[in-house]
Amino acid sequence: MASLKDLKNRIDSVKSTQKITKAMQMVAAAKLRRAQDAAQAARPYAERMEKVLAALGAVYDGQANAPVLLGGNGKDQVHLLIVATGERGLAGGFNSSIARLAREHAAKLIGQGKTVKMLTVGRKGHEILRRQYPDNIVDTFNFREIKQVGFAQASQVAEKVLAMFNAGEFDVATLFFARFQSVISQVPTALQIIPAKLPAKGEGEAAAAAIPYEYEPSEEAIVEDLLPRNISVQILRALLENSASFYGAQMSAMDNATRNAGEMIGQLQLSYNRQRQAKITTELIEIIAGAEAL
């Protein structure tokens, strides 16, 4: 049984930990608002980009001369998994849930005889995936020193992906990230970005009809310009969604840790009081017994 001094030290230690988790919760809550606003602000642009490409992509429906970023290179053997996670931990299952989705996708592809390559964005994802797929990771990006990720960081990743694709190093690219829904809900998401998925037959015409624009120069020229930019836009969207999801997950995790520390302090304090009372009672009995002996 622990002594009173040990219990007192333990209580002080847990109280210190509780102060840290409470402070981290407050910091995450403060940063969450800004990250959430940035993620929500990026959604309309990314969604409109998809709609414009869907409308313009209808021009190439069923044609063999479609741009490779839109129609693919005709092969489906080598897959690149772009796994975007956080740079730090202490966020519950945020990082592991994204990595788990990527691992499941990789295992499925390998089971089908495909070749899998991975490009990680974020230190935690790299640390998780290198345990099982050390030879599959071709590159990693670390933005830990960047306070707020933006288009510049997304462009760095996009340039690397496009360079690999133009060099024929992969056929299909899929982006993994966590879509922010609420403080307690972050949904791991897989989005194929190369080749861009065309709408089902009939939907492209509907999208084109819903956008009453005349394009200048031609639809083909605009598609050729928008497709590389769309890669950067979708990666930026993923990074911003990840940022909001990370702070939401961290806020929830630190709140749970603070409450658990409070419960532990209560239990330790109860044990401390019981032992202290028992020690006082024992001392009183010894004093009374000594007095009676006299």
Secondary structure, DSSP 8 states (H G I E B T S, - for coil): ---HHHHHHHHHHHHHHHHHHHHHHHHHHHHHHHHHHHHHHHHHHHHHHHHHHHHHHGGGTT-TT--HHHH--S--SEEEEEEE--SS--STTHHHHHHHHHHHHHHHHHHTT-EEEEEEESHHHHHHHHHH-TTTEEEEE--TT-SS--HHHHHHHHHHHHHHHHTTS-SEEEEEEEEEEETTEEEEEEEEEETT----TTHHHHHHHHS----SS-HHHHHHHHHHHHHHHHHHHHHHHHHHHHHHHHHHHHHHHHHHHHHHHHHHHHHHHHHHHHHHHHHHHHHHHHHHH-
